[in-house]
Every structure is written in C-alpha cells, then in structure tokens.
Amino acid sequence: MESELKNIQNHTEDLMKKAIAHLESTLAHIRAGKANPILLDGIFVDYYGTRTPLNQVGNINTPDAKTILIQPWDKSVLPAIEKAILAANIGLTPIADQNQIRLSMPPLTEERRKELVKQSKNEAENCKITIRNCRRDGNEAIKKLEKSGLSKDLVKTGETQIQKLTDTYIAKVDTHLAVKEKEIMTV
C-alpha cells in the first residue's frame, strides 16, 4: 500500500513538472521585444512539397537584440520561407536580401507590453489550474486507496505531501511569471 501511495505522489509530481515545462514553452513564445529564434518554432515551410519545420531548412541566428536572421541552405526556398512567416501571423514582416531573410523586431508600445503581461498572467493561471487539478486527482487516488484499506495516518501523510508539491509548483509558476513580466516591461 505504501508503494502505491509513493507511485501516486510520483505520478502527480510528473504531471506538475509537465505543466511547468508547458508554461516555460508558452512563455518563451510570447514576444518580449527581444529577438528570439523560439518565436519561429511551429512555422512550417513547403519545401519541395513537404511541410518542413523552418529550423530544418536553414540557419536561424540573432545577430543583435532586435534582429532574427534566417539563412536557408537552399536559396530557392526563400519565397516559401517568406510566405510561411507571413502566414504564421507572428507580427513580424520578413525582409528578403539576396540569400537571407531578416526579421526586425518592432519596439513594443506600452499598451502592447501590458497586453503581453496580461497574456502571460493568463498562461500562468492556466498552469496553476492544471497543477490544482493534478492535486485533486492525486488526492482522489489516495482516497481510493483508503477504501482499499490504507490507514488514515498514511492518507493524511499522502495528502500533505501532495499539498507540499502543489505549493512548490505554484511558487515556480509565480517565479516564471515574475521573470517574464520583468522581461516584457524592460524597455
């Protein structure tokens, strides 16, 4: 019974870790005024009839804080890359040079910064909801073990451990949010 309790705690913690990883990924995709190649993740280019991730058709660099540079290995794919970036609607307009595409990050207005902070807070709140749902599911699994004969002391201990996990991961969400807010609001 105690090993089952430990398995429930480990499973709950794994789900909470995945929620944090998803939050990190989502926050990384929120544009904070600095050039970041992660902004281009999820953009696919029609490369000889195949949908290919943008990062697999060329090099993506950030020569400075306001520019992303895409240098395709095959120069004939430049128009397809431009088309894919425009279709992705990420708020950046590609500028094609002879063998590369330049994306310039426009400066963020105060209003846009506030919108991005609000979006970040929404993502953080969604993550907290996911973590609380993990806590609920873990506690329900422990209650099922109690019906199978687990002692009340072990049930209380298990629920306490899951609450500690919840508190830890909620604090991580708050930390990630604070870092992202600072990054967005820094001019």
C-alpha positions in Angstrom: 0.0 0.0 0.0 2.8 2.4 0.8 4.5 1.8 -2.5 1.2 2.6 -4.3 1.0 5.8 -2.3 4.5 6.7 -3.4 3.6 5.9 -7.0 0.6 8.3 -6.8 2.9 11.0 -5.4 5.5 10.4 -8.1 2.8 10.4 -10.9 1.3 13.6 -9.5 4.7 15.3 -9.4 5.5 14.2 -13.0 2.2 15.8 -14.2 3.1 19.0 -12.3 6.6 19.0 -13.9 4.9 18.7 -17.4 2.6 21.6 -16.6 5.7 23.8 -15.7 7.5 22.7 -18.9 4.5 23.7 -20.9 4.3 27.0 -19.2 8.0 27.6 -19.9 7.5 26.8 -23.5 4.4 29.0 -23.8 6.1 32.0 -22.1 9.1 31.6 -24.3 6.9 32.1 -27.4 5.5 35.4 -26.0 7.4 38.1 -27.7 9.1 40.4 -25.2 10.7 42.9 -27.6 14.0 40.9 -27.9 14.8 38.7 -30.9 14.5 35.0 -30.0 14.6 32.1 -32.5 12.0 30.3 -30.4 9.4 32.7 -31.9 9.8 30.8 -35.2 9.1 27.4 -33.7 6.0 25.9 -35.2 6.4 27.6 -38.5 6.5 25.1 -41.4 7.8 25.7 -44.9 6.5 24.0 -48.1 9.9 22.5 -49.0 9.6 20.6 -52.3 6.1 19.5 -51.5 6.8 18.6 -47.9 5.8 20.5 -44.7 9.2 21.0 -43.1 10.0 22.9 -39.9 11.6 26.3 -40.6 14.7 25.4 -38.5 15.4 22.4 -40.7 15.7 24.4 -44.0 18.4 26.9 -42.8 20.3 28.6 -40.0 18.4 30.9 -37.6 20.6 33.5 -35.9 20.1 36.6 -33.8 22.9 38.9 -34.7 21.6 41.6 -32.3 18.7 42.0 -29.8 16.3 43.3 -32.5 17.0 41.1 -35.5 16.4 37.4 -36.4 18.4 36.3 -39.5 17.3 33.2 -41.5 19.9 31.8 -43.9 18.4 28.9 -45.9 20.7 26.2 -47.2 18.8 26.2 -50.5 18.4 29.7 -51.8 15.4 28.7 -53.9 13.3 28.2 -50.8 13.5 32.0 -49.8 10.0 32.8 -51.2 8.5 29.8 -49.4 10.0 30.9 -46.1 8.7 34.4 -46.6 5.2 33.0 -47.3 5.3 30.7 -44.3 6.3 33.6 -41.9 3.6 35.8 -43.2 1.0 33.0 -42.9 2.1 32.3 -39.3 0.9 35.7 -38.3 3.6 36.3 -35.6 3.6 40.0 -36.1 6.9 40.2 -38.0 7.4 41.1 -41.6 10.2 39.2 -43.5 12.6 41.3 -45.5 14.4 39.2 -48.1 18.0 40.1 -49.0 19.9 38.1 -51.7 20.5 34.9 -49.7 18.8 35.5 -46.3 15.7 36.8 -44.7 15.8 39.4 -42.0 13.1 39.8 -39.3 13.3 43.1 -37.4 11.6 43.2 -34.0 9.5 46.4 -33.8 9.7 48.2 -30.5 6.8 47.4 -28.2 4.4 50.2 -27.2 3.4 50.5 -23.5 -0.1 49.3 -24.4 1.3 46.2 -26.2 3.6 45.4 -23.2 0.6 45.5 -20.9 -1.3 43.1 -23.3 1.7 40.7 -23.3 1.8 40.8 -19.4 -1.9 40.1 -19.3 -1.4 37.2 -21.7 1.5 35.9 -19.6 -0.7 36.1 -16.5 -3.4 34.1 -18.2 -0.9 31.4 -19.2 0.4 31.3 -15.6 -3.2 31.0 -14.2 -3.9 28.1 -16.6 -0.8 26.4 -15.4 -1.9 26.9 -11.8 -5.3 25.4 -12.6 -3.6 22.4 -14.1 -1.4 21.9 -11.0 -4.5 22.1 -8.8 -6.2 19.5 -11.0 -3.2 17.3 -10.5 -3.5 17.7 -6.8 -7.2 16.9 -6.9 -6.6 13.7 -9.0 -3.8 12.6 -6.6 -6.0 13.1 -3.6 -8.8 11.2 -5.2 -6.4 8.3 -5.9 -5.3 8.3 -2.3 -9.0 8.3 -1.2 -9.5 5.2 -3.3 -6.5 3.6 -1.5 -8.1 4.4 1.8 -11.2 2.5 0.7 -8.9 -0.4 -0.1 -7.6 -0.5 3.5 -4.9 2.3 3.7 -4.6 3.7 7.2 -5.9 7.2 7.9 -2.4 8.3 9.0 -0.9 7.3 5.7 -3.8 9.0 3.9 -3.1 12.2 5.8 0.6 11.9 5.1 0.0 11.4 1.4 -2.4 14.3 1.1 0.1 16.5 3.0 2.9 15.5 0.6 0.7 16.3 -2.4 -0.1 19.7 -1.0 3.6 20.4 -0.4 4.2 19.5 -4.1 1.3 21.8 -5.1 2.7 24.7 -3.1 6.2 24.2 -4.6 5.0 24.1 -8.2 2.6 27.1 -7.7 5.6 29.0 -6.4 7.6 28.0 -9.5 4.7 29.3 -11.7 4.9 32.7 -9.8 8.6 32.8 -10.3 8.4 32.2 -14.1 5.7 34.8 -14.4 7.7 37.4 -12.4 10.7 36.8 -14.7 8.6 37.1 -17.9 6.8 40.3 -16.6 10.2 41.9 -15.9 11.5 40.9 -19.3 8.4 42.3 -21.1 8.3 45.6 -19.1 12.0 46.3 -19.5 12.5 48.9 -22.3 
